[in-house]
Amino acid sequence: MQIKITKEQLEAIKDLTDDISSMIGCGEADERWEKQVKLIDKMLSDNKLKPRAFK
């Protein structure tokens, strides 16, 4: 699958992922959030993109 994405859209995805990552451990959705954060990190890595700022 290929998608078109702008640099701004990619940065928005990374920012949202950072926000969610910072909330892991504070709620009931931790398992789901952890899985989604890992999937986004893998997508960035697989596409040789710069990693998120917050890890």
Secondary structure, 3 states (H helix, E strand, C coil): CCCCCCHHHHHHHHHHHHHHHHHCCCCCCHHHHHHHHHHHHHHHHHCCCCCCCCC
